[in-house]
Amino acid sequence: MKLCSDTIETFRPLIRRIITRRLMKKQFDVIRDDVDDLCQEVIVSVIKNVNTLEDTSKLGAWIVGITNNVVNMYYRRKYMHQRHKSSVEESVMTTDRPDDPYEIIYREEIKTHMRLLIADLPVVNRLIIGLHYFDGLKVNDIAKKLSMKPQKISDALSYSKKVLRIKWKPHEKIQK
């Protein structure tokens, strides 16, 4: 099958809408350049792989599938980059001298700041964070203890981590 530019332009708004919605679910500030880049990546992928499409009546669904795959790859790349970046920062931040007074003060400042951020969370979320991270309980154990569904516990943990990550950003560059 050969695609003409009119056919591709017909699907461009759908592609942009899907990408924008998917990005808005994970991050509050959708960067227009990212949407444009991902849209272009989808179109290139559609043009490259159009020969693999067997049923032309399913072109729209096929393009939606490619769009979702491209967004998933974007998140994987972004997640891997963040993991690598945080592991590098962690290795730079830790010193060989845990008894260093500056290191002790620095760690105490970070703990105090994190406690304040956690205190701003809703009561249930604070409770769930405490049970999970400080008491070491798993999601299913917390769900049983609080008589809630495990998915609700998982959602509360995800939400709390997301909020803490966002609020922590202005304080990332605390210098020793």
Secondary structure, 3 states (H helix, E strand, C coil): CCCCHHHHHHHHHHHHHHHHHHHHHHCCCCCHHHHHHHHHHHHHHHHHHHHHCCCHHHHHHHHHHHHHHHHHHHHHHHHHHHHHHHHHHHHHHCCCCCCCHHHHHHHHHHHHHHHHHHHCCCHHHHHHHHHHHHCCCCHHHHHHHHCCCHHHHHHHHHHHHHHHHHHHHHHCCCCC
